[in-house]
Amino acid sequence: MNFSEIPENPLIFLSWVTAIGFFLSLTEATLKIKFEKLSTLQKRQEFINSLYPKI
């Protein structure tokens, strides 16, 4: 397969750019949700600890 003969089609290029952008956006959203859940759990635990201090 000779890759130097692949025709330059802007539609194919835009499709790849869109797919990569979608993948990055999905990854970012997933990480953001995970960190928000972790942060919420930590805040909840701190609140519970402040209400019921250890004796």
One Martini backbone bead per residue (centre of mass of N, CA, C, O) as a GRO file, in nm:
protein
   55
    1MET     BB    1   0.094   0.039   0.026
    2ASN     BB    2   0.055   0.372  -0.096
    3PHE     BB    3   0.030   0.670   0.091
    4SER     BB    4   0.104   0.895  -0.131
    5GLU     BB    5  -0.186   0.830  -0.301
    6ILE     BB    6  -0.370   0.976  -0.117
    7PRO     BB    7  -0.630   1.158  -0.130
    8GLU     BB    8  -0.721   1.490  -0.068
    9ASN     BB    9  -0.981   1.501   0.171
   10PRO     BB   10  -1.156   1.716   0.365
   11LEU     BB   11  -1.370   1.523   0.484
   12ILE     BB   12  -1.176   1.322   0.617
   13PHE     BB   13  -1.025   1.523   0.793
   14LEU     BB   14  -1.277   1.629   0.949
   15SER     BB   15  -1.357   1.356   1.065
   16TRP     BB   16  -1.101   1.312   1.235
   17VAL     BB   17  -1.115   1.571   1.400
   18THR     BB   18  -1.394   1.513   1.520
   19ALA     BB   19  -1.326   1.242   1.655
   20ILE     BB   20  -1.100   1.346   1.837
   21GLY     BB   21  -1.265   1.565   1.979
   22PHE     BB   22  -1.479   1.375   2.096
   23PHE     BB   23  -1.286   1.200   2.262
   24LEU     BB   24  -1.170   1.429   2.438
   25SER     BB   25  -1.440   1.524   2.554
   26LEU     BB   26  -1.523   1.255   2.684
   27THR     BB   27  -1.277   1.231   2.868
   28GLU     BB   28  -1.313   1.495   3.022
   29ALA     BB   29  -1.597   1.436   3.135
   30THR     BB   30  -1.525   1.181   3.290
   31LEU     BB   31  -1.311   1.307   3.478
   32LYS     BB   32  -1.491   1.527   3.598
   33ILE     BB   33  -1.698   1.339   3.730
   34LYS     BB   34  -1.502   1.184   3.911
   35PHE     BB   35  -1.391   1.434   4.069
   36GLU     BB   36  -1.666   1.530   4.175
   37LYS     BB   37  -1.735   1.277   4.337
   38LEU     BB   38  -1.486   1.284   4.518
   39SER     BB   39  -1.535   1.566   4.635
   40THR     BB   40  -1.814   1.510   4.755
   41LEU     BB   41  -1.727   1.283   4.946
   42GLN     BB   42  -1.525   1.453   5.109
   43LYS     BB   43  -1.722   1.670   5.206
   44ARG     BB   44  -1.918   1.477   5.347
   45GLN     BB   45  -1.709   1.360   5.546
   46GLU     BB   46  -1.638   1.630   5.682
   47PHE     BB   47  -1.924   1.693   5.780
   48ILE     BB   48  -1.963   1.442   5.954
   49ASN     BB   49  -1.710   1.493   6.134
   50SER     BB   50  -1.822   1.766   6.249
   51LEU     BB   51  -2.080   1.642   6.383
   52TYR     BB   52  -1.897   1.369   6.466
   53PRO     BB   53  -1.679   1.363   6.681
   54LYS     BB   54  -1.413   1.233   6.817
   55ILE     BB   55  -1.342   1.100   7.151
   0.00000   0.00000   0.00000
